[in-house]
Amino acid sequence: MEQGFVKVAAVTPDIRVADVNYNTEQICTAIDEAAKNQAKIMVFPELCVTGYTCGDLFTHDTLLKAAREALVKIAKHTMDVDALIFVGLPLAVDGKLYNVAAALNHGAVLGLTTKSFLPNYAEFYEMRQFTPGPERARDIFFEGDVVPFGPQLLFQSTVMEGLIVSAEICEDVWSPIPPSIRAAMEGATIIVNCSASDETIGKDHYRRELIQGQSARLISGYVYANAGEGESTTDVVFGGHNIIAENGTILKESRRFCNGIIYTEFDISRLISERRKNTTFQMANVMELRRIPFYIEKEETELTRIFPSRPFVPEGEKERVKRCEEILMIQAMGLKKRLAHTRAACAVVGISGGLDSTLALLVTAKAFDLLGMEKKNIIAVTMPCYGTTDRTYRNACQLTEKLGATLREVPIGDAVSVHFQDIGHDPDTHDITYENAQARERTQVLMDIANQYGGMVIGTGDLSELALGWATYNGDHMSMYGVNASIPKTLVRHLVKYAADETKDARLKEVLYDVLDTPVSPELLPPKDGKIAQKTEDLVGPYELHDFFLYYMLRFGYEPNKIFRLAKQTFQEEYDEVTILKWLETFCKRFFSQQFKRSCLPDGPKVGTVALSPRGDWRMPSDASVAAWLKNLSFVNL
C-alpha cells in the first residue's frame, strides 16, 4: 500500500450447488490463500455461498438460512485477515429476496451491495426468484447489527487516501448505465464485480472488452470474479473467466474453465493523477453515496506486475509495426499541413547521419509524397565541422541520395573559427562555448538557406532531448516546425528501424541499419582515431532510463522515489541501484533547470500521451524549484 499500490485478487473457488457448508469451507480456504499472497482486496463470484444455479431452491428457507449463517461464519473467519473481501449470496429482507455482495473486513459485515439489474432473457430468469435492489441505500438489521444495504456503497480506506471501493454484480456492468458510473463519479477508484457469466461462443472476447472498456471509462481499477466449475451444467457452463483491468489495460486474466485465484496490483495514485488531469471526470449535483470506512494495514506491497522498460514502445511486434506506421503518418500529416499553409517551395533539413535527423528526413519525404511534391525540393544540408566522422558524413550523403532529396554541403569550420576570433575564444578550449558555437552556426546556415529558396527549416530534436534540455538554445533547439518534438529517443530508434524493415531498396536499408548502429552523438568534439569521441549517453545518461523517468513523471505524476523503485525492479538486469539513482537525480535537475528552453519551442505535432509543448500538454514556470523532488529522493535507501 506504500506509494499507492494495493494488491487485489479475483477468486473462483470450487463449489457444489446448494452445499453451503462445503462452499463456505472453500471460500475460507481461498481467503487464507489470498491472504498469504498479501491480497488486500478479494473478490468472489456472484451467489458463490450457495452457487448461482440453485434455481427455485433460492425460495427455500433452508437454503436462505444456511446462506445467512454461512456469511456470519465467513465474516468471523476474516477476523485476523487484513483485507476487504466481497462474497456473493442470496439474502431475504422484508419478505423479498435480493442478490447481494457482502463486504467483509476484520470480522465485520460492513455493507450489503444489491444487484440493480436482473437479467430475465435467454438462459437467465433471475426475476423469477429475486427482486432488483432499491434505488438508494438504507440500513437494515443483520444478526443484531445495523448494516448499510443497497446499491453503490462506497467502502473507504482509513489509511490510504484515494482507496475507495464499490461493488456491482454481474449484469450491472452489462446494462446501459452501470451503477459503477455513479460510484466512480463520487470517488470509487476500484470497482469489484461478483459475477456469474456463463460461456457461449465468443462471449469471452466481449466480456474482456467490456471490463477493459469500463475500467478506461471510469479511470479505475476493475476486479471481475466469475463463477466457474462446480456450478450446475444442466443448461449452461461457467468458465471462471476472471479479469483484472486498470484504466483500459488488462493487467491479469485467468484461463477459462479452470478455477483458481489471479492477483495483481492496482496503482491508486496513478488513477487519481489521471482523474485530476481529466477535467471531464466530474458531475454537477451528484447524490452523496453512503461511505463506509474499512481498515487494512499500510505496508509496502510486493509488486508482481511488470512495468515495461520502454514504456513509449509497444511490446508486441505486430502492435509496434502498426504504431510506427501511425506515428509516421501523424508526423507527416502535421508537416504536410504546415508546408501547404505557408506555401513553402522547399523544406530544409540539417542531416548529420544520426537517428533524429534521419527520422526528420524520412518524415519530410513522406510529407512531400502526400503533397505530390518532388522530393528534389527537400534540401538536405550536411555541415561538417570539427567533430564530423567519415561514417556519419557518408550515411548522411547516401541517405539523401536514396530518398531523392537534394544534398548541400556547407562546411562550417571556417565560419566558426572566425566567430571564435570575434568573441576571443581559444579554439583549443573545448568547452560549452566551443560546442554551442557550432550548433548555432548550423542553425543559421539552415535558416538562411530556407530564406534563399522560400522554404522552411524542419526541426530534428526529439522529446527526450527536450526533457533534458540537451539542445543548444537558439541552435538545434530552434526550427520552423519540429516533427520529432513528441517522439522520445527510444521510439525514434524503432521508427527508423521500421522504415529500414519496410523499404525494398537494399542500399537504403543498409544505410538505415548503419545509422541505427551509430552511437548517439552531437559530434561537436574532434574524433579520436576517426571515431566518434563524444557519446551523448556517457554525458547525460542512458536514454532508456531517461525515457522511463520521463514517462512516469509526466504521464502519471509519480514521485521520484516511486520511479526509483519501479526502475530498480525493471532494470535490475541492466543497471545497479547507484547508477539508476545517479541518472534519476540528473533527470530531475535538468528537467527543472532547462524548462526555459521548452517555454519557447517551435510548433510540432503531438503524437503520444506525453508531450512538452508550452501551448499544449506542459505549462511550467521556467524558474520552478526542484528542491521538493530531490528531497523526495533523499529518502531512498540503497
Residue pairs with C-beta under 8 A, 6 or more apart in sequence:
1 40
1 159
1 160
1 163
1 296
1 297
1 298
1 299
1 300
1 301
2 298
2 299
2 300
2 301
3 269
3 300
3 559
3 561
3 562
3 565
4 160
4 162
4 267
4 268
4 269
4 270
4 272
4 562
5 265
5 266
5 267
5 268
5 301
5 303
6 40
6 41
6 160
6 163
6 190
6 265
6 266
6 268
6 301
7 37
7 38
7 39
7 40
7 41
7 263
7 264
7 265
7 301
7 302
7 304
8 39
8 40
8 41
8 42
8 43
8 190
8 221
8 223
8 244
8 263
8 264
8 265
8 266
9 34
9 37
9 39
9 41
9 42
9 43
9 223
9 261
9 262
9 263
10 43
10 223
10 224
10 225
10 226
10 242
10 243
10 244
10 252
10 254
10 261
10 262
11 30
11 34
11 42
11 43
11 44
11 45
11 225
11 242
11 260
11 261
12 44
12 45
12 225
12 226
12 227
12 228
12 240
12 242
12 254
12 259
12 260
12 261
13 23
13 26
13 27
13 29
13 30
13 44
13 45
13 48
13 230
13 259
14 26
14 229
14 230
14 259
15 22
15 23
15 26
15 48
15 51
15 230
15 231
16 22
16 23
16 51
16 230
17 50
17 51
17 53
17 54
17 230
17 231
17 232
18 50
18 51
18 54
18 57
18 63
19 51
20 49
20 50
20 63
20 66
20 67
20 69
20 70
21 66
21 70
23 48
23 49
23 50
23 51
23 70
24 49
24 70
24 73
24 74
27 44
27 48
27 49
27 74
27 87
28 73
28 74
28 77
30 42
30 44
30 261
31 42
31 74
31 77
31 78
31 81
31 83
31 85
32 81
33 261
34 42
34 83
34 261
34 263
35 81
35 82
35 83
37 261
37 263
38 301
38 302
39 83
39 263
40 82
40 83
40 84
40 296
40 301
41 83
41 84
41 85
41 165
41 190
41 192
41 223
42 83
42 84
42 85
42 86
43 85
43 86
43 192
43 193
43 194
43 223
43 224
43 225
44 85
44 86
44 87
44 88
44 194
44 225
45 52
45 88
45 194
45 195
45 196
45 225
45 226
45 227
45 228
46 52
46 88
46 99
46 101
46 115
46 169
46 170
46 194
46 195
46 196
46 227
47 54
47 88
47 89
47 90
47 99
47 194
47 196
47 227
48 87
48 88
48 89
48 194
48 227
49 67
49 70
49 71
49 74
49 87
49 88
49 89
49 90
50 57
50 58
50 63
50 66
50 67
50 89
50 90
51 227
51 230
51 231
51 232
52 88
52 196
52 227
52 231
52 238
53 196
53 231
53 232
53 234
53 236
54 63
54 90
55 129
55 232
56 128
56 129
57 63
58 64
58 90
58 97
58 129
58 130
59 97
59 129
63 90
64 90
64 91
64 92
64 97
67 89
67 90
67 91
68 89
68 91
68 143
70 89
71 87
71 89
71 102
71 109
72 109
72 143
74 87
74 104
75 102
75 104
75 107
75 108
75 109
76 107
78 85
78 104
78 105
78 106
78 107
79 106
79 107
80 106
81 106
82 106
82 296
82 297
83 105
83 296
84 103
84 104
84 105
84 110
84 155
84 165
84 294
84 296
85 103
85 104
85 105
86 101
86 102
86 103
86 104
86 113
86 167
86 192
86 194
86 225
87 101
87 102
87 104
87 194
88 99
88 100
88 101
88 102
88 169
88 194
88 196
89 100
89 102
90 97
90 98
90 99
90 100
90 129
90 130
91 97
91 98
91 100
91 102
91 112
92 98
93 140
93 149
94 140
96 131
97 129
97 130
97 131
98 112
98 114
98 115
98 130
98 131
98 133
99 114
99 115
99 118
99 126
99 130
99 133
99 169
100 112
100 113
100 114
100 115
100 133
100 149
100 169
101 112
101 113
101 115
101 167
101 169
101 192
101 194
102 109
102 111
102 112
102 113
103 109
103 110
103 111
103 112
103 113
103 153
103 155
103 165
103 167
103 292
103 294
104 110
105 155
105 294
105 295
105 296
106 295
108 145
109 142
109 143
109 145
109 147
110 147
110 148
110 155
110 292
110 294
111 147
111 148
111 149
111 153
111 155
111 290
111 292
112 140
112 142
112 147
112 148
112 149
112 150
112 153
113 133
113 150
113 151
113 152
113 153
113 166
113 167
113 168
113 169
114 132
114 133
114 134
114 149
114 150
114 151
114 169
115 130
115 132
115 133
115 168
115 169
115 170
115 171
115 172
116 132
116 133
116 151
116 168
116 169
116 172
116 175
116 179
117 132
117 171
117 172
117 174
117 175
118 126
118 127
118 130
118 131
118 132
118 171
119 126
119 170
119 171
119 174
120 126
120 127
120 128
123 198
123 235
123 236
124 171
126 171
133 150
133 151
134 149
134 150
134 151
135 151
136 150
136 151
136 287
137 148
137 149
137 150
137 151
137 152
137 153
137 289
137 290
138 148
138 149
138 150
139 146
139 147
139 148
139 149
140 146
140 147
140 149
141 147
142 149
148 290
148 292
150 290
151 168
151 179
152 166
152 179
152 182
152 183
152 186
152 289
152 290
153 166
153 167
153 289
153 290
153 292
154 164
154 165
154 166
154 183
154 186
154 187
154 188
154 289
154 290
154 291
154 292
155 164
155 165
155 166
155 291
155 292
155 293
155 294
156 163
156 164
156 165
156 187
156 291
156 292
156 293
156 294
157 163
157 164
157 293
157 294
157 295
157 296
158 293
158 294
158 295
159 295
159 296
159 297
159 298
160 268
160 296
160 298
162 189
162 268
162 269
162 271
162 272
163 189
163 190
163 268
164 187
164 188
164 189
164 190
164 291
165 188
165 189
165 190
165 191
165 192
165 294
166 179
166 180
166 183
166 184
166 188
166 190
166 191
166 192
166 289
167 191
167 192
167 193
167 194
168 178
168 179
168 180
168 183
168 191
168 192
168 193
169 193
169 194
169 195
170 193
170 194
170 195
170 196
170 197
172 178
172 179
172 180
172 193
173 180
173 193
173 195
173 210
173 211
173 214
173 224
174 210
178 214
180 188
180 191
180 214
180 218
180 220
180 222
181 217
181 218
182 286
182 287
182 289
183 191
183 289
184 191
184 218
184 219
184 220
185 281
185 282
185 283
185 286
186 286
186 287
186 288
186 289
188 218
188 220
189 220
189 221
189 266
189 268
189 271
189 272
190 220
190 221
190 222
190 223
190 266
190 268
191 214
191 215
191 218
191 220
191 221
191 222
191 223
192 222
192 223
192 224
192 225
193 211
193 222
193 223
193 224
193 225
194 225
195 224
195 225
195 226
195 227
196 226
196 227
196 231
196 238
197 203
197 207
197 226
197 227
197 238
197 241
198 236
198 237
198 238
198 239
199 236
199 237
199 238
199 239
199 241
199 256
199 257
204 239
204 241
204 256
207 224
207 241
207 243
208 243
208 250
208 253
211 222
211 224
211 243
211 245
211 250
212 243
212 245
212 248
212 249
212 250
213 248
214 220
214 222
214 245
215 221
215 222
215 245
215 246
215 247
215 248
215 249
216 247
216 248
219 247
219 271
219 274
219 275
219 278
219 281
220 246
220 247
220 271
221 244
221 245
221 246
221 247
221 266
221 268
221 271
222 243
222 244
222 245
222 246
223 244
224 242
224 243
224 244
224 245
225 242
226 238
226 239
226 240
226 241
226 242
226 243
227 238
227 240
228 238
228 239
228 240
228 241
228 257
228 258
228 259
229 238
229 240
229 257
229 258
229 259
230 259
231 238
237 257
239 256
239 257
240 254
240 256
240 257
240 258
240 259
240 260
241 253
241 254
241 256
242 252
242 253
242 254
242 262
243 250
243 252
243 253
243 254
244 250
244 251
244 252
244 253
244 262
244 264
245 251
246 266
246 267
246 270
246 271
247 270
247 271
247 274
251 264
251 265
251 266
251 305
252 262
252 263
252 264
252 305
253 262
254 260
254 262
263 304
264 304
264 305
265 301
265 303
265 304
265 305
267 556
269 556
269 557
269 558
269 562
270 556
270 558
273 556
273 557
273 558
274 556
275 281
276 557
303 569
306 570
307 566
307 569
307 570
308 315
308 570
309 544
309 548
309 570
309 571
309 574
310 490
310 544
310 547
310 548
311 547
311 548
311 551
311 552
311 555
312 488
312 490
312 491
312 547
312 551
312 608
312 610
313 320
313 490
313 491
313 494
314 320
314 322
314 323
320 494
320 498
321 498
324 494
324 495
324 498
325 498
327 487
327 491
327 495
327 607
328 362
328 363
328 366
328 495
328 498
328 499
329 366
330 605
330 607
331 363
331 366
331 367
331 483
331 484
331 487
331 605
331 607
332 363
332 366
332 367
332 370
333 367
333 370
333 605
334 481
334 483
334 604
334 605
335 347
335 363
335 364
335 367
335 458
335 481
335 483
335 605
336 367
336 370
336 371
338 344
338 456
338 480
338 481
338 603
339 347
339 367
339 371
339 373
339 456
340 371
342 456
344 454
344 455
344 456
345 377
345 453
345 454
345 455
346 377
346 378
346 379
346 450
346 453
346 454
346 455
347 364
347 367
347 368
347 377
347 378
347 379
347 455
347 456
347 457
347 458
348 379
348 381
348 446
348 449
348 450
348 453
348 455
348 456
348 457
348 458
349 357
349 360
349 361
349 364
349 378
349 379
349 380
349 381
349 405
349 446
349 457
349 458
349 460
350 357
350 381
350 382
350 383
350 442
350 443
350 445
350 446
350 457
350 460
350 476
351 357
351 358
351 361
351 380
351 381
351 382
351 396
351 399
351 400
352 382
352 392
352 396
352 460
352 523
353 382
353 391
353 392
353 393
353 394
353 395
353 396
353 399
353 515
353 518
354 392
354 515
354 518
354 520
354 521
354 523
355 489
355 492
355 493
355 496
355 515
355 516
355 518
355 520
356 460
356 461
356 462
356 465
356 484
356 492
357 396
357 460
358 395
358 399
358 496
358 512
358 515
359 460
359 462
359 483
359 484
359 487
359 492
359 495
359 496
360 458
360 459
360 460
360 483
360 484
361 378
361 380
361 399
361 400
361 403
361 405
362 403
362 495
362 496
362 499
363 458
363 483
363 484
364 378
364 405
364 458
364 483
365 375
365 378
365 403
365 404
365 405
368 374
368 375
368 377
368 378
369 375
374 404
375 403
375 404
375 405
376 404
376 405
376 406
377 406
377 455
378 403
378 404
378 405
378 406
379 405
379 406
379 408
379 449
379 453
379 455
380 396
380 399
380 400
380 403
380 405
380 406
380 407
380 408
381 407
381 408
381 409
381 410
381 445
381 446
381 449
382 393
382 396
382 397
382 400
382 407
382 408
382 409
382 410
383 409
383 410
383 411
383 412
383 441
383 442
383 445
384 393
384 409
384 411
384 412
384 413
385 411
385 412
385 413
385 416
385 438
385 441
385 442
385 523
385 524
386 413
386 416
386 438
386 524
386 525
386 526
387 438
387 521
387 522
387 523
387 524
387 525
387 526
387 527
387 532
387 533
387 534
388 523
388 527
389 523
389 527
389 530
389 531
389 532
390 530
391 514
391 518
391 531
391 532
392 518
392 523
392 532
395 511
395 514
395 515
395 518
397 407
398 507
398 511
399 508
399 511
399 512
399 515
400 406
400 407
401 407
402 505
402 507
402 508
402 511
403 508
408 449
410 445
410 449
412 438
412 441
412 442
412 445
415 441
416 437
416 438
416 441
417 427
419 425
419 437
419 441
420 426
420 427
420 434
420 437
423 433
425 433
425 434
425 437
427 434
430 525
430 526
434 524
434 525
435 472
435 522
435 524
435 525
436 472
436 473
436 475
438 524
439 472
439 475
439 476
439 522
439 524
440 472
440 474
440 475
442 475
442 476
443 457
443 472
443 474
443 475
443 476
443 478
443 479
446 457
446 479
447 457
449 455
450 456
450 457
450 480
456 480
456 481
457 479
457 480
457 481
458 479
458 480
458 481
458 482
458 483
459 476
459 478
459 479
459 480
459 481
459 482
459 483
459 484
459 485
459 602
459 604
460 476
460 479
460 482
460 483
460 484
461 471
461 476
461 477
461 479
461 482
461 484
461 485
462 484
462 485
462 487
462 488
462 489
462 492
463 484
463 485
463 486
463 487
463 488
463 489
463 550
463 610
463 611
463 612
464 470
464 488
464 489
464 490
464 543
464 546
464 547
464 550
465 471
465 489
466 485
466 597
466 598
466 601
466 612
467 546
467 550
467 554
467 587
467 590
467 591
467 612
468 540
468 546
468 587
468 590
468 591
468 594
469 590
469 591
469 593
469 594
469 595
469 597
469 598
470 536
470 540
470 590
471 477
471 597
473 596
473 597
476 522
477 597
477 601
478 602
479 602
480 602
481 602
481 603
481 604
482 601
482 602
482 603
482 604
483 604
483 605
484 492
484 604
485 601
485 602
485 604
485 605
485 611
485 612
485 613
486 604
486 605
486 606
486 607
486 608
486 610
486 611
486 612
486 613
487 495
487 607
488 543
488 547
488 550
488 551
488 610
489 520
489 543
489 546
489 547
490 543
490 544
490 547
491 547
491 608
493 516
496 512
496 515
496 516
497 512
497 516
499 512
500 508
500 509
500 512
500 513
500 516
501 509
503 509
503 512
518 532
519 532
519 535
519 536
519 537
520 535
520 536
520 537
520 543
521 532
521 534
521 535
521 536
522 534
522 536
523 532
523 534
524 534
525 533
525 534
526 533
527 533
536 543
537 543
540 546
540 586
540 590
541 582
541 583
541 586
541 587
542 575
542 583
544 571
545 567
545 571
545 575
545 580
545 583
545 584
545 587
546 583
546 587
548 563
548 566
548 567
548 570
548 571
549 563
549 567
549 583
549 584
549 587
550 587
550 591
550 610
551 610
552 558
552 562
552 563
552 566
553 560
553 563
553 587
553 591
554 610
554 612
554 618
555 609
555 610
558 566
559 629
559 632
560 584
560 588
560 629
560 630
560 632
560 633
561 632
561 633
561 635
561 636
563 584
564 580
564 581
564 584
564 633
564 636
567 575
567 580
567 584
568 577
568 580
571 580
577 638
578 638
581 633
581 636
581 638
584 633
585 630
585 633
588 626
588 629
588 630
588 633
589 626
589 630
591 626
592 624
592 625
592 626
592 629
593 626
595 620
595 621
595 622
595 624
596 622
598 612
598 614
598 618
598 620
599 614
599 620
599 622
600 614
601 612
601 613
601 614
603 613
604 613
606 613
606 616
606 617
610 617
611 617
611 618
612 618
